[in-house]
Every structure is written in C-alpha cells, then in structure tokens.
C-alpha cells in the first residue's frame, strides 16, 4: 500500500471515545484515526496527536511550502488540518523553545511483508534480528527506523524513547493480525536512539519492556534498547571462514581458553574499569596467540542485567553487552581474532531467562516466552523462567538468536549451557513438582527437538561452525547425528572425566593407589561421544578454591601435582578447555569483581606453570598423535593401566598413519628409577616433554632427553625402554625418525 492508497481511504470519524483513548494512551489502533484520511468531498483530513506541541503546520515534503495550518480538535495535542487533495506532506511542529519538521509516522504504509509475518508465526524466520526490533530503513525516500515487536495478547503497544520524551501516548503502533506483530515507522530517527516498548497487557496493566530483538543496548544498570547501525561491518576474515571447517573437525587440535571478559584484566587493577573490546584486541588476542590456544571461549556476552550471574541470565539474545562497547566493536574483536588465527566460541543460554520486569517475563501479560505452569516454566535453582520451546514462535526466536551470532558475527561455535536442565522435565525437581511429557516420561521432548533442529540448521546455514553441549548426564547420543536419533552436537563436555580426575588429584598420593580407577575409568566411555575435557570456571568458584588449591602436599608438591595434572589432561583423548588464570596457577578463588592475579607471574613457580601450558599447546598442535584421533578409540591404547601400587600410568597416542607417542605419568612424589616399558620400535627414543623440567619449576629428573631400547620383551613388545620417572611428573616420548 502506498501513501496515495492511504489518502484514498475513507475517513473514519474521530469521536469522544477516540479522543479519550488518545489522551490516556489506550487507543489500540491509532492508525485508524491519525494520519491522512479522505473525506467524502474529496479533501484529505490530516490528524496528528502531539501532546505538548504549541502549533502544527502541514508543509509540502518537497519545497516546504505551507499546505495548511492545523487546529486543535477537542483535546490538547490533537491537531487537524485539511488538504485540498493528496500531497506528500510533512509536519512542522512548534514545541516550546524549538521547531521540528518531520514526516508523519501515520502516513506510511504497512511495512512488514506477509511472508515475514507468516515465517514469524511458523517459527521459521531465520533472520528475526533484521525483521523485528528496530531497523534503520528508508521508506518512500524517507530515512528512519521501523519498530516491530511480537506481543499478540497486548491491548496496545507504543514505542517510547528520548525522541518523544518517553511519552506513552505518542507513537502508538498498529497490530498485524493474526500474527500479533505490532509495527510503526518513525522518520528522521537513526542509530544510537534509546527506546523501549510501552504495552498495555492483556489484563490492562501498563508495562515498559526492552526490545526482545534489540541489536544494541545501554550498558547496565541502564536497561533501554538502542537502535543499532544499519551499516554492515567490513570483515577481513575470508581466509579463516573458508578454512574453519578443518579447524573444528574431530581430528583437529582444539585448545580453548575460557574467559570472563569483565575480569580477565582491568584498567588499574581490581577496582579499575573493565576492558572494552578494543582493549581486548590489543591485549587478550596477543596473549592467546603467545600461549598457543586455538580458541577463545567467552562466558556469555549477550546483554544481561545482573553482573553476578556472569552472563548466564541474559535478556537480550541478539545484542552484545553494552558493557564492552558497541556491536561494531565486538565484530572488530572477532575479526581481529580470526586474522590472528584464533577462533571464538560463545556461551549461549537457551534454557532459561531472568524475571527482570523490563525483560521477557509475562511479556504481554501472558506466558509468551515461558511455560505457563511453574512446574514447567520456573527454575527453582536459579529463580528464572524456562523457555517454552514447544511454541513455534519461541522455537524460531531461539533458533534465530543462534544463527545471529554464527552468521552476523562470524562466531565459530556456541557452547550451549545447562543442556541437562533443558532435556529433563524433572531436572532438580521433587516428585510431584514436575509435569510428565505426553508419553508419561521425564524427557522434555520439545527441548530435544529444538536442540536437534538447532544443530541441523547450524551445520547447514553456518558451515564450519560447531555447537558444543554442556551436558552432565548419561543421555545417549549427544554428539550422534540426528538421523541416527542423536542430538547432533559437535562436541560434549566430559563432566565425568573432570569430576573423577580432579577427585583423584585432590587425594594425598599415599591414598591414590586405592583410587586408581578414577583415572582409568574415563577411558571406558571416552569414545562414546566426541568429548571436550573441561576445566572451566565452575571448578574455581563457590568455595571450591582455585585449581592449585585442589592439589595436596607442600608448596613444591602442589605445583608439581598441577603440572602433572595439566600434562595428563593434554595427553588424554579429548579436546581441551582451560579457564583463565589456571594457566599460571591463580591462587585465589576466581571472583568476577576483580582481575586475575597477574602479579603472581613474578614467582618462578607460577611462571613455570604458564610456560608449561604454552609448551603443552605447542606439542599438542605439532604432534598429530595427540589430536588426530581424539575421538577415535584407535587413537589410544593403555600400556600400563593397572600399576596402582606405584600410581603409574602409561599409554599410547596414535595418529591415523599409526605413528605413536608414549605418555607416562608417575603420580607419587618419589622418583622411580629403572621403570621398564615395552615399545614396538627399536632404537633411540626422544623425550619430547617432561613436566618436571627445571624451566617449569621441576627437579629436572628424567631421561637426559632420550633413551635407547633394550632387546628385553615387555608389555607384549619385543623391545623396551628402561626409564626414570620423575616425581609427580609426566613425560612424553617418541621414536627418533
């Protein structure tokens, strides 16, 4: 419909009820009474409701000549003018102390197409971030912002902001039935404007809501949405994007540095300002490259109101947090990572959302995004609401959010938080406080269907990206293909390995022999899924202490234990993830309120841990035996798995060509001399790595850089090595070429 079409529409009378509704900000369809309306005599009546204005004149859109002076009609702020026939006009508004000339929002046609509305209703609109919300567009040669929001049960919706003095009476929107999407075009607006939606909900209550589709937000504690720039970011990462499929394959080395952007570093120490994205470009990226990590994983950076949630209670699933800069700053950070050869993974939270009144909760007075029943829709543990992923529009909303990050921001992977809480209806609930599925079971079938759909769509529409599950139960087939009844994730965090291995390492070495299976049991199921080994933020908070604090013994033994544990992790099958600070033995428990204790690097022992992690990343990347078959049982073989008396473990890592490296761990504080291990290749073997090396803070016990085999059978092999196993140490050996 064009403006000419609107001018030909029969005039609808404006009566006392309309005037009263306008004055009280309750009119459900202001387009029916405001803007241009044709009179039976062929003239056009223009009505504008502008509370606070002193006078309004209709002027020609081209040239600015006066077309008509408007008169006040019945109530303060309602101006009416008459045009002899249709003209493209603008409103010249005299406010106290200023004048404004602007196109009339109520003179513009319907903006959202029927296809968009259909796809929204079906839950299949893959680019909601470019459809709903605030979009900088040009309509009939007029630049402005199109606002659109889904609120099917609201009685009225208006957009408010600095541009209208946050007056809920102005800029009432029209509803596109039956989709329940409300829209309006505001001329002359642009990027940077703050706004919210003012709703009268299904119960008649007035609500002020942030935009669920906001692409930009104010920095907390402020809560307004912000109109984002329409200018596309100029990416420079074509080479990375073309090659990233190989970087994420099961046979690729993946070593992830998990960070909380607010507390990695601060300007001036603990009490200083947090780093913005440009600061992190200059500092974090070079550090990650130097340390040899292949990826950064950011704890959630989607806008979230409460800093103490670390981002795990997000409200704006399409907007990078205003804490760190603009969306363009964030895109520049990703681009810089890619140009430096570093991938970026985002923690993404589709399982729940907080109850803040400006957010999604009871958005239009109904359980729009959440389940209505508290047994389904409320998380008791976190005091949050649960998305109703069985509702098509919500399913589509979450799917579009995932694709927004993967496509628009070139994110390399999403780590899906708390999958177990999504897929079980009885998660953390007492008997009688949960609702079974349609088959009477505890599985949340609609959440499972959503996750399967997510993984299929991510693979097809964001090729080369990966989706990772934080899933803590024994649900089968988390990383199996969907067409084989799996959930379709690329990787799953191995929470069992993490719990068992940390439990073992926390024991006094005197007792480790009685718990030998804690380190061997993980290999029973290590290849049932494609696993990542996570030492994440969850292991260094809530009274758990730091990673170094979990290690027993005196000061030297604690650091030796940590060196051994990290080495065991890097040589174990599975991709790696390490939380910030663990790479240099952060000694205080992590706090989101302060930066890491970088001053510890002045200590030889802490600097040694940092160097060890850097060298582990190097050997992990450079030795295909350590990564090429991370997810394949043929890539691992025990040599010594039953020496509980000595707490010794030895195993092969094997690449696709059959090349081998030998890892041996002695997890007691005594050096073991003359320890014989069978090997298949006669000749010289080089010690490629030793966690007890002096440069790491160790005693420098070992094998002088290499050994020569003896023709003495052992462990089913005709040759063997007689080794010195350093105390609380791990060594890696490979045959000389």
C-alpha positions in Angstrom: 0.0 0.0 0.0 1.3 3.4 -0.9 0.7 6.8 0.7 -1.6 7.6 -2.2 -3.6 4.5 -1.3 -3.9 5.7 2.3 -5.1 9.1 1.2 -7.9 7.4 -0.8 -9.1 5.5 2.3 -12.5 6.7 3.6 -12.2 8.9 6.5 -13.1 7.3 9.8 -14.9 9.7 12.2 -13.0 10.6 15.4 -15.4 10.7 18.3 -15.2 11.3 22.0 -14.1 7.8 22.7 -11.2 8.1 20.3 -10.1 11.4 21.8 -10.3 10.0 25.3 -8.3 6.9 24.3 -5.6 9.1 22.6 -5.4 11.3 25.7 -5.0 8.4 28.1 -2.6 6.4 25.8 -5.0 3.5 25.5 -6.0 3.7 21.8 -5.5 0.2 20.3 -5.4 1.3 16.7 -4.2 5.0 16.3 -3.7 4.5 12.6 -7.5 4.3 12.3 -7.8 8.0 13.4 -4.4 9.6 12.9 -2.6 10.4 9.7 -4.3 11.2 6.4 -7.9 10.3 5.8 -10.0 11.0 2.7 -13.2 13.0 3.2 -16.4 12.3 1.1 -15.9 15.7 -0.6 -12.5 14.7 -2.0 -10.4 16.6 0.5 -7.9 14.9 2.9 -8.0 15.4 6.6 -4.7 15.0 8.4 -4.7 14.4 12.2 -1.7 14.4 14.5 -1.6 13.8 18.2 1.3 15.6 19.7 0.9 16.4 23.4 2.9 19.4 24.4 3.1 20.9 20.9 2.1 24.6 20.5 1.2 24.5 16.8 1.3 22.2 13.8 1.5 23.2 10.1 1.3 20.9 7.1 4.1 21.7 4.7 5.0 20.1 1.3 7.5 17.3 1.5 9.4 18.8 -1.5 10.0 22.5 -1.2 8.4 23.1 2.2 5.6 25.4 1.2 2.7 25.7 3.6 -0.2 23.5 2.7 -2.5 24.0 5.7 -2.5 25.3 9.3 -3.8 22.8 11.8 -6.3 23.4 14.5 -6.7 21.8 17.9 -9.6 19.3 17.8 -11.2 18.7 21.2 -8.3 17.8 23.3 -4.9 19.3 24.0 -2.4 17.9 21.5 -4.8 16.7 18.8 -4.2 18.8 15.7 -6.3 18.6 12.5 -5.6 20.1 9.1 -7.2 19.9 5.7 -5.6 19.4 2.3 -7.4 20.1 -0.9 -6.1 16.9 -2.4 -3.3 14.4 -1.8 0.1 15.9 -1.2 3.3 14.4 0.2 3.4 16.4 3.4 5.5 16.8 6.5 4.5 18.1 9.9 6.1 21.4 11.0 5.8 21.2 14.8 6.4 24.1 17.1 7.5 22.9 20.5 8.2 25.2 23.5 11.5 26.8 22.5 12.1 24.7 19.3 10.7 23.7 16.0 10.8 20.3 14.2 9.9 19.3 10.7 9.3 15.6 10.3 7.3 13.2 8.1 4.2 11.8 9.7 4.6 8.2 11.0 0.9 7.6 10.4 1.1 8.5 6.7 3.3 5.4 5.9 2.0 2.1 4.6 2.3 -1.3 6.1 5.9 -2.2 6.2 6.4 -5.9 7.1 5.5 -8.2 4.3 3.1 -11.1 4.6 5.9 -13.6 4.0 7.8 -12.2 7.1 4.7 -12.4 9.2 4.0 -15.9 8.0 7.5 -17.1 8.8 7.4 -15.5 12.2 4.2 -17.3 13.1 5.6 -20.6 11.8 8.8 -20.2 13.8 10.9 -20.4 10.6 12.1 -16.8 10.2 15.9 -17.3 10.3 16.7 -13.5 10.3 14.5 -12.1 13.0 17.2 -9.7 14.0 16.8 -8.0 10.7 13.0 -8.1 10.7 11.6 -7.4 14.2 13.1 -4.9 16.7 14.5 -1.5 15.5 15.7 -1.4 11.9 17.2 1.6 10.2 15.4 1.7 6.8 14.3 4.0 4.0 10.6 4.2 3.2 9.4 6.3 0.2 12.8 8.1 0.2 12.5 8.9 3.9 15.1 7.6 6.3 14.0 6.4 9.7 13.6 3.4 12.0 11.0 0.7 11.6 10.0 -0.7 15.0 8.3 -4.1 15.3 7.6 -6.3 18.2 5.7 -9.6 18.8 3.1 -9.1 21.5 -0.1 -11.0 20.4 -2.1 -10.5 23.6 -1.3 -6.9 24.3 -4.2 -4.4 24.1 -1.9 -1.6 22.9 1.8 -1.1 22.1 3.7 2.1 21.7 7.4 2.8 21.2 8.9 5.4 23.5 12.3 7.0 23.8 14.2 10.2 24.0 12.7 11.1 20.7 9.2 11.5 22.2 10.1 12.3 25.8 9.2 8.7 26.8 5.6 9.8 26.4 3.5 6.6 26.1 0.6 8.5 24.4 2.7 9.1 21.3 3.7 6.7 18.6 1.2 4.0 19.3 1.8 1.1 16.9 -0.6 -1.0 14.8 -1.1 -4.7 15.2 -0.8 -7.0 12.2 -3.4 -9.7 12.9 -3.3 -12.6 13.3 0.5 -12.6 13.7 0.4 -10.4 16.8 3.3 -8.3 15.5 3.0 -4.5 16.1 4.8 -2.1 13.9 5.4 1.6 13.2 7.9 3.7 11.2 9.5 6.7 12.8 11.0 9.1 10.3 14.2 11.0 10.9 15.5 8.6 13.6 18.8 6.8 13.3 21.3 4.7 15.1 22.0 5.4 18.7 18.5 6.3 19.8 17.4 4.8 23.1 13.9 3.1 23.2 11.6 0.7 24.8 8.1 -0.6 24.1 5.2 0.6 26.3 2.5 -2.1 26.5 -1.0 -2.3 27.9 -1.1 -6.0 28.5 -4.0 -8.5 28.3 -5.0 -7.6 31.8 -4.9 -3.8 31.3 -1.7 -3.4 33.2 0.9 -0.9 31.8 4.4 -2.4 31.1 7.6 -0.9 29.9 9.7 -3.5 28.1 13.1 -3.6 26.5 13.1 -4.9 22.9 13.5 -8.7 22.8 15.1 -8.3 19.4 17.4 -5.4 20.3 20.7 -5.5 18.4 22.3 -3.0 20.8 21.6 -2.0 24.4 22.6 0.5 27.1 25.3 -0.6 29.5 23.8 -1.9 32.8 22.4 -0.8 35.2 20.6 1.1 32.5 18.1 -1.0 30.6 17.0 0.7 27.4 17.4 -0.8 24.0 19.5 1.1 21.4 18.9 1.4 17.7 21.9 -0.2 16.0 23.6 1.0 12.9 22.4 -0.5 9.6 25.9 -0.2 8.1 27.4 -3.7 7.7 30.7 -4.5 9.3 33.6 -4.7 6.9 35.0 -8.2 7.5 38.6 -9.2 6.7 38.4 -12.9 7.7 37.6 -14.6 4.4 40.5 -16.9 4.6 39.6 -18.0 8.2 36.0 -18.6 7.3 36.9 -20.7 4.3 39.2 -22.9 6.4 37.4 -23.2 9.7 35.7 -26.5 8.9 39.0 -28.2 9.1 39.9 -26.4 12.3 36.8 -27.8 14.1 37.0 -31.3 12.8 37.3 -34.3 15.2 40.9 -34.7 14.1 41.9 -31.1 14.6 43.8 -29.7 17.7 41.3 -27.7 19.7 42.6 -26.0 22.8 40.2 -23.4 24.3 41.0 -20.6 26.7 37.8 -19.7 28.6 37.5 -16.2 29.8 35.1 -13.9 31.7 35.7 -10.6 29.8 34.8 -8.4 32.8 37.6 -9.8 35.0 40.4 -11.0 32.8 42.1 -7.7 33.2 41.0 -4.2 34.4 42.5 -0.8 33.9 44.4 0.0 37.1 43.8 -3.3 38.9 40.9 -4.8 40.8 38.9 -1.6 41.2 39.6 -0.3 37.7 37.4 -0.1 34.7 36.8 -3.3 32.7 38.5 -3.8 29.4 36.5 -2.8 26.3 36.6 -4.8 23.1 39.4 -2.6 21.6 41.4 -3.2 24.8 41.0 -6.9 24.4 42.1 -6.8 20.8 45.3 -5.2 21.9 45.9 -7.5 25.0 43.9 -10.7 25.0 44.5 -11.8 21.4 48.3 -11.5 21.5 48.3 -13.3 24.8 46.2 -16.2 23.5 48.4 -16.4 20.4 51.5 -16.5 22.5 50.1 -19.2 24.8 49.2 -21.3 21.8 45.4 -21.7 22.4 43.4 -22.3 19.2 40.2 -20.7 20.5 38.8 -18.2 23.0 35.5 -19.1 24.7 33.7 -16.1 26.1 31.3 -16.6 29.0 28.0 -15.1 27.9 28.3 -11.6 26.4 24.7 -11.3 25.4 23.2 -8.4 27.4 22.4 -9.4 30.9 21.2 -7.2 33.8 22.9 -8.8 36.9 26.7 -8.9 36.8 26.8 -11.6 39.4 25.2 -14.0 37.0 28.4 -13.9 34.9 26.1 -13.6 31.9 24.2 -16.8 32.5 20.9 -14.9 33.0 20.8 -13.0 29.6 17.9 -10.9 28.5 18.9 -9.6 25.0 19.8 -12.7 23.0 20.7 -10.6 19.9 22.8 -7.8 21.5 26.4 -7.9 22.7 26.5 -6.3 26.1 26.9 -2.6 26.2 29.5 -3.1 29.0 32.3 -3.7 26.5 31.4 -1.3 23.6 29.3 -1.3 20.5 28.3 -4.2 18.3 30.7 -2.9 15.8 33.5 -3.1 18.4 32.5 -6.7 19.1 32.6 -7.6 15.4 36.0 -5.9 15.1 37.2 -8.1 18.0 36.0 -11.3 16.3 37.6 -10.1 13.0 40.9 -9.5 14.8 40.8 -12.9 16.4 40.3 -14.6 13.0 43.1 -12.6 11.4 45.4 -13.8 14.2 44.4 -17.4 13.7 42.2 -17.7 16.8 38.6 -19.0 16.8 35.9 -17.6 19.1 33.2 -19.6 20.9 30.3 -18.0 22.8 28.5 -19.4 25.8 24.8 -19.3 24.8 21.9 -19.8 27.2 18.7 -21.2 25.6 17.5 -22.9 28.8 16.2 -20.0 30.9 15.9 -16.3 31.4 15.6 -13.9 34.4 12.5 -12.4 35.8 13.5 -8.7 35.5 10.4 -6.6 34.8 11.8 -5.0 31.6 12.6 -8.4 30.1 10.7 -11.3 28.6 8.8 -12.5 31.6 5.0 -12.2 31.1 5.8 -10.0 28.1 2.3 -9.1 27.1 0.6 -10.2 30.3 0.7 -13.9 29.3 3.4 -16.6 29.5 4.5 -15.6 26.0 8.1 -16.9 26.0 7.9 -19.2 29.1 5.7 -22.2 30.0 2.7 -21.0 31.9 2.8 -23.7 34.7 5.5 -23.2 37.3 6.2 -26.9 37.3 7.4 -26.4 33.7 8.2 -22.8 33.4 10.1 -21.9 36.5 13.7 -22.9 37.6 13.7 -23.2 41.4 17.5 -23.3 41.5 18.1 -20.1 39.6 14.8 -18.2 40.1 14.5 -17.9 36.3 11.9 -18.7 33.7 12.1 -21.6 31.2 11.6 -21.0 27.5 8.6 -22.8 26.0 10.4 -24.3 23.1 7.3 -26.2 22.1 5.8 -22.9 21.0 6.6 -22.3 17.3 7.4 -18.6 17.7 9.7 -19.2 20.7 11.4 -22.1 18.9 12.0 -19.7 16.0 13.2 -16.9 18.3 15.9 -19.0 19.8 16.9 -20.5 16.6 17.3 -17.1 15.0 19.4 -16.0 18.0 21.9 -18.8 17.5 22.1 -18.0 13.8 22.5 -14.3 14.5 25.8 -14.9 16.3 27.0 -17.6 13.9 26.3 -15.7 10.7 26.2 -12.0 11.5 29.1 -12.0 13.9 31.1 -14.9 12.3 31.2 -16.8 15.7 32.9 -20.1 15.3 30.9 -22.0 17.9 28.2 -21.9 20.5 28.6 -23.7 23.8 25.1 -24.5 24.9 24.8 -24.0 28.7 23.0 -26.4 31.0 21.6 -28.8 28.4 20.6 -31.3 31.2 18.2 -28.7 32.6 16.6 -28.4 29.2 16.1 -32.0 28.3 14.7 -33.3 31.6 11.3 -32.1 32.9 12.2 -33.3 36.4 15.6 -31.6 36.5 16.2 -30.5 40.1 12.6 -31.0 41.0 11.0 -33.1 43.8 8.4 -35.8 43.0 5.1 -34.3 42.3 6.5 -31.0 41.2 7.0 -31.7 37.5 4.7 -32.5 34.6 5.5 -35.6 32.5 5.6 -35.4 28.7 2.8 -36.8 26.5 4.2 -40.3 27.0 4.4 -40.0 30.7 8.2 -39.7 30.7 10.6 -37.2 32.2 12.2 -36.1 28.8 11.4 -32.7 27.6 10.6 -33.7 24.0 10.2 -30.2 22.6 13.6 -29.1 24.0 15.2 -32.2 22.5 13.5 -31.4 19.2 14.7 -27.8 19.4 18.3 -28.9 20.0 18.3 -31.3 17.2 16.9 -28.6 14.9 19.5 -26.1 16.1 22.3 -28.5 15.3 21.0 -29.3 11.9 20.4 -25.7 11.0 23.8 -24.5 12.3 25.5 -27.2 10.2 23.7 -26.2 7.0 23.4 -22.4 7.4 26.7 -21.6 9.3 29.0 -24.2 7.7 32.2 -24.8 9.6 30.8 -23.7 12.9 30.4 -26.0 15.9 27.8 -26.4 18.6 29.0 -27.8 22.0 26.9 -29.3 24.8 27.4 -28.8 28.4 25.5 -31.9 29.3 26.2 -33.6 32.6 24.1 -36.8 32.4 24.4 -40.1 30.5 21.9 -39.1 27.9 22.9 -41.3 24.9 24.0 -39.9 21.5 24.5 -36.3 22.4 27.0 -36.0 19.6 25.4 -38.6 17.3 23.8 -37.4 14.1 20.1 -36.5 14.3 19.2 -39.0 11.6 20.6 -41.7 13.9 18.4 -40.5 16.8 21.2 -38.4 18.2 21.1 -34.8 19.4 23.5 -33.7 16.7 26.1 -31.7 18.8 29.6 -31.5 17.5 31.2 -32.0 21.0 30.1 -32.6 24.5 31.9 -31.5 27.7 33.2 -34.6 29.6 32.0 -33.8 33.0 32.6 -37.3 34.3 36.3 -37.1 33.4 36.6 -33.7 35.1 35.0 -34.9 38.4 36.9 -38.2 38.5 40.3 -36.7 37.6 40.1 -33.7 40.0 38.9 -36.1 42.7 41.9 -38.3 42.2 44.4 -35.4 42.1 43.0 -33.9 45.3 44.0 -37.1 47.2 47.2 -37.4 49.1 49.5 -39.5 46.9 49.6 -42.0 49.8 46.0 -42.9 49.0 45.9 -42.6 45.3 46.7 -46.3 44.8 43.3 -47.2 46.3 41.5 -45.0 43.8 43.5 -45.8 40.6 40.3 -46.4 38.6 39.4 -42.7 38.8 41.9 -42.0 36.1 41.3 -45.2 34.1 37.5 -45.3 34.2 37.2 -42.4 31.8 38.7 -44.4 29.0 35.8 -46.9 29.3 33.5 -44.3 27.7 35.9 -41.8 26.2 34.9 -42.6 22.7 31.1 -42.9 23.2 30.8 -39.2 22.4 33.1 -36.6 20.8 34.4 -35.1 24.1 36.0 -32.0 25.4 37.9 -32.1 28.6 36.7 -29.0 30.6 38.5 -27.3 33.4 36.0 -24.4 33.4 35.0 -21.5 35.7 32.6 -23.8 37.5 35.6 -25.6 39.1 37.1 -22.5 40.7 34.1 -20.8 42.3 31.5 -21.2 45.1 34.0 -22.3 47.7 35.8 -24.8 45.5 39.0 -22.8 45.6 41.5 -22.4 42.7 42.9 -25.3 40.7 46.2 -25.1 42.5 44.4 -25.3 45.8 42.9 -28.7 44.9 46.4 -30.1 44.8 47.8 -31.7 48.0 51.2 -31.5 49.7 53.7 -28.8 50.4 54.3 -25.9 48.1 56.6 -27.8 45.7 54.3 -30.8 45.6 51.2 -28.7 44.9 52.8 -27.1 41.8 54.3 -30.5 40.7 50.8 -32.0 41.0 49.3 -29.2 38.9 52.0 -29.6 36.2 51.3 -33.3 36.2 47.6 -32.9 36.0 47.7 -30.4 33.1 50.1 -32.7 31.3 47.8 -35.7 31.9 44.9 -33.6 30.5 46.7 -32.5 27.4 47.9 -36.0 26.5 44.5 -37.6 27.3 42.0 -38.1 24.4 39.6 -35.2 24.0 39.7 -31.5 23.1 40.9 -29.1 25.8 39.3 -26.2 27.7 41.1 -24.3 30.5 39.6 -21.4 32.4 41.6 -18.2 32.6 44.1 -18.0 35.5 44.5 -21.7 35.6 47.3 -21.4 33.1 49.5 -19.7 35.7 48.2 -21.2 38.9 45.9 -18.4 40.0 45.9 -18.9 43.8 42.8 -17.1 44.9 39.4 -18.5 44.0 38.1 -16.6 40.9 35.9 -13.6 41.6 34.1 -11.7 38.9 34.6 -8.5 40.8 38.4 -8.4 40.4 41.0 -9.1 37.7 43.2 -12.2 37.7 46.3 -12.1 39.9 48.8 -11.3 37.2 51.4 -10.3 39.8 51.9 -14.0 40.5 53.9 -14.3 37.3 56.8 -12.7 39.2 57.0 -16.1 41.1 59.1 -18.8 39.4 56.6 -21.5 40.2 53.7 -19.6 38.6 55.7 -18.6 35.6 56.7 -22.2 35.2 53.1 -23.3 35.0 52.4 -20.7 32.4 55.4 -21.9 30.3 54.3 -25.5 30.8 50.8 -24.7 29.4 52.3 -22.8 26.4 54.6 -25.8 25.6 51.7 -28.3 26.1 49.7 -26.3 23.5 52.7 -26.4 21.2 53.3 -30.1 21.4 49.6 -30.8 21.2 49.3 -28.9 17.9 52.5 -30.2 16.4 52.1 -33.9 17.2 49.2 -35.4 15.2 49.3 -38.4 17.5 47.9 -36.2 20.3 44.9 -34.9 18.4 44.2 -36.6 15.1 42.3 -39.4 16.8 41.0 -37.6 19.8 37.5 -39.0 19.2 38.6 -42.4 17.9 39.3 -45.5 20.1 42.1 -46.5 17.8 44.0 -43.4 18.9 44.5 -44.6 22.4 46.0 -47.8 24.0 46.9 -48.5 27.6 50.4 -49.8 28.1 50.3 -49.6 31.9 46.9 -49.1 33.4 47.0 -51.4 36.4 50.1 -50.3 38.4 48.1 -48.9 41.3 51.0 -49.8 43.7 53.2 -47.1 42.1 50.4 -44.9 40.8 51.9 -45.1 37.3 50.0 -44.8 34.1 51.4 -45.3 30.6 49.6 -45.0 27.3 50.0 -44.7 23.6 48.5 -41.9 21.5 48.3 -42.9 17.8 47.6 -40.9 14.7 45.9 -42.1 11.5 49.2 -43.3 10.0 50.0 -45.5 13.0 52.7 -43.2 14.4 52.9 -43.3 18.2 53.9 -41.3 21.2 54.3 -42.7 24.6 52.9 -40.8 27.7 54.0 -41.9 31.1 52.7 -40.5 34.4 54.2 -41.0 37.9 51.7 -39.6 40.3 53.7 -40.1 43.5 56.3 -37.7 45.0 59.1 -40.2 44.7 61.3 -40.7 41.6 61.1 -44.2 40.1 64.3 -45.5 38.6 64.6 -48.3 36.2 60.9 -48.5 35.2 60.6 -50.7 32.2 58.0 -50.1 29.4 57.7 -52.2 26.2 57.8 -50.4 22.9 57.4 -51.6 19.3 60.3 -49.7 17.7 63.9 -50.5 18.4 66.5 -47.7 18.6 66.5 -44.2 20.1 63.5 -42.6 21.7 63.5 -38.8 22.4 61.9 -37.3 25.4 59.7 -34.7 23.8 58.2 -33.3 27.0 58.9 -33.6 30.8 56.6 -31.8 33.2 59.4 -32.0 35.8 61.8 -29.9 33.7 63.6 -27.2 35.6 62.2 -24.5 33.3 58.7 -25.4 34.6 59.9 -25.3 38.3 60.6 -29.0 38.5 63.6 -31.0 39.7 64.9 -31.8 36.2 64.7 -35.6 36.8 64.2 -37.5 33.6 66.0 -39.4 30.9 68.6 -37.0 29.6 66.5 -36.0 26.7 66.3 -39.5 25.3 66.7 -43.3 25.7 67.8 -46.3 23.7 65.8 -49.5 23.7 66.9 -52.8 25.1 66.0 -56.2 23.5 64.1 -57.2 26.5 60.4 -58.0 26.0 57.8 -56.2 28.0 54.1 -55.4 27.7 53.8 -57.6 24.6 56.6 -55.9 22.7 60.0 -57.3 21.8 61.8 -54.1 22.8 61.6 -52.0 25.9 62.8 -48.7 27.5 64.2 -48.5 31.0 63.1 -45.2 32.3 63.4 -42.7 35.1 60.0 -41.5 36.0 60.3 -38.0 37.7 58.3 -37.4 40.9 54.8 -36.2 40.3 55.7 -36.0 36.7 54.6 -36.8 33.2 56.9 -37.5 30.2 56.2 -37.9 26.5 58.5 -39.9 24.3 58.6 -40.6 20.6 60.9 -42.7 18.4 63.6 -40.8 16.6 62.9 -40.6 12.9 
